[in-house]
């Protein structure tokens, strides 16, 4: 098995809750990037909300990424 296949198997072994957290993290990251792009338009607060959602996305993604990348089986 290659490196990528090993990581995929580790993700599958984690269960449902970490996968839901991973999907939620991806959603928050995408929403944060969208708000940062919207920050180029006139208006207030888009950049702040974009950064908040990106930080939330990183917080939600960290536990599963740690388990997949650093856990030894």
C-alpha positions as CSV (number, residue, x, y, z in Angstrom):
1,X,0.0,0.0,0.0
2,X,1.1,3.5,-0.7
3,X,1.2,6.5,1.5
4,X,-2.1,7.9,0.1
5,X,-3.9,4.5,0.5
6,X,-2.7,4.3,4.1
7,X,-4.2,7.7,4.9
8,X,-7.5,6.8,3.3
9,X,-7.7,3.7,5.4
10,X,-7.0,5.7,8.5
11,X,-9.8,8.1,7.7
12,X,-12.2,5.2,7.1
13,X,-11.3,3.7,10.5
14,X,-12.1,6.9,12.4
15,X,-15.8,6.6,12.5
16,X,-18.7,8.9,11.7
17,X,-18.2,11.9,14.1
18,X,-14.7,12.8,12.9
19,X,-15.8,12.6,9.3
20,X,-18.7,15.0,10.1
21,X,-16.2,17.3,11.7
22,X,-14.0,17.1,8.7
23,X,-16.9,18.0,6.3
24,X,-18.0,20.8,8.7
25,X,-14.4,22.1,8.6
26,X,-14.3,22.1,4.8
27,X,-17.6,24.0,4.8
28,X,-16.3,26.7,7.2
29,X,-13.1,27.1,5.2
30,X,-15.1,27.5,2.0
31,X,-17.4,30.0,3.6
32,X,-14.4,31.9,5.1
33,X,-12.8,32.1,1.7
34,X,-16.0,33.3,0.2
35,X,-16.3,36.1,2.8
36,X,-12.7,37.1,2.2
37,X,-13.4,37.4,-1.5
38,X,-16.6,39.4,-0.7
39,X,-14.4,41.7,1.4
40,X,-13.0,43.2,-1.8
41,X,-16.5,44.8,-2.3
42,X,-17.5,47.9,-0.4
43,X,-19.0,47.2,3.0
44,X,-18.0,46.4,6.5
45,X,-17.2,43.2,8.3
46,X,-16.7,40.8,5.5
47,X,-13.0,40.3,6.2
48,X,-13.6,39.8,9.9
49,X,-16.3,37.1,9.3
50,X,-14.1,35.5,6.7
51,X,-11.2,35.1,9.2
52,X,-13.5,33.8,11.9
53,X,-14.9,31.1,9.6
54,X,-11.4,30.1,8.5
55,X,-10.3,29.8,12.1
56,X,-13.4,27.7,12.9
57,X,-12.6,25.5,9.9
58,X,-9.0,24.9,11.1
59,X,-10.2,24.2,14.7
60,X,-12.7,21.6,13.4
61,X,-10.2,20.0,11.0
62,X,-7.3,19.7,13.4
63,X,-8.4,16.6,15.4
64,X,-9.0,14.3,12.3
65,X,-5.9,15.6,10.5
66,X,-3.8,14.9,13.6
67,X,-5.3,11.4,13.9
68,X,-4.8,10.6,10.2
69,X,-1.3,12.0,9.8
70,X,0.4,11.2,13.0
71,X,-1.3,8.2,14.6
72,X,0.6,5.0,14.3
73,X,-1.3,1.7,13.8
